[in-house]
Amino acid sequence: MQKIWNRLMGWFNDRVLRRVLRNSTYLILSNLISVFLTIFITRRLGVYKYGVLGLITSYVTNVNKLFSFRMNEVVVRYVGEAYVNQDHPGTGALIKFAALVEAVTSLFAFLFMAVTARFGARIFLNDPELAGLIMFYGISILGGLVMETANGILRVINKYRSIALVSLVQNVIVALIVFFATTNNLGLMGILSAYMIGKVILGIVPVILCLYWLPHRIGQKWWKAPLSLITDKKAILRFTVSTNISSTINLLARDGELLWVGALLSPLYAGYYKTAMTVINMVLTPINPLIDTSYPEMNRAIIQKKWSKIRRLLRKITALSAFWTGAAFLGLLFLGKPLLFHEVNILGFSIQIFREEFLPAYDIIMILMFGYGIANILFWNRTLLLTFSEADYATTVSFYTMLAKLFLTVVLVPRGPYYIEAILLSAYLAVSVLIMTARGLRNLREAEKADPAPQEKSA
């Protein structure tokens, strides 16, 4: 028994893994608050209004993503490399470039949202009069003008605790506003106001933190570094455009799922799907932070050609995510329906998470668990490709699988059972993730053979 315990402790006694897990832990608590807040809101609004809320927030979020270049990934990839190499002027120039690109695209996103708000309300919500609520929530785009750049910088300088603290405080403030709104019967508008304020906090505070930390890390006058110091602008722009295309593909195939359901079915079914995604997010909550925290570690190890470190990290984070995802799937399979949708008595207390009117969401949950389960276990699939500068390959895979899913969505969803969209999404996730995982591991093997690390040459 002692030997098993020692081996287990030795398995966790890995500096890189410990740093990834520590940084991830900072984010999990905040995510849990968000999940429980979402459950509270479902009980207050009911299926239909919850679907309307989801469609409003999803429309604004996805319009923003349409113009987003996922600058956090660009920052981690390029700013991270300059920062690791202690090229402080280059780091400052790259940060300015990323912030400028994101600010311009955010302004375009806001203008596009404003022009199309009435169209979106008519198509997805079946009510043009709700355009005002879309416009109101759209203010959050301006609040997050350079949010992705700021969050990428905080990851590069290893300030995950700051990111988590901002998220935690934001979720607490949103929860307080939601409780106030429901207590005073402010309805959908009150809850939407809470969401909008929370988004603005997430957008502004990371920028303030970056402005505080950067002078300590790369010098007081980092912001004066000229853009002419960036020698590989074409490569950065190609990477940036590729991430935008990838984001747009995800929008059409995955992130815009609620909008497809709202347009092809109704806000009622959108409510079922949003409820299902709430449960799926519970499963993803412990794993999602690993995506953000493992990317800088993988990128740093590849820059330093420490291949064994990458392999060790991949094995361990995959084992952790597989254990958690498998346990969650079995729990949902055998206990999910009674625990989630029926009244349960525990120690004399009666608890019911979702009212029974949400029960059709259960079939969607179990179907989505297949695709999201694979994506959860192999969550590093796209990240590994990015560290090898193969964003184009990830985009190509996502593009062709997205085309197939879109075609089947338009043909089958209006005619099939309500859960057909969940089957299509699950298949899309499984196929695209498995293909990208195979490619990333092949790249790792080839890089290791072509350019072994110094310590491995002497071994």
Order of alpha helices (4+ residues) and beta strands (2+ residues): alpha-alpha-alpha-alpha-alpha-alpha-alpha-alpha-alpha-alpha-alpha-alpha-alpha-alpha-alpha-alpha-beta-beta-alpha-alpha-alpha-alpha-alpha
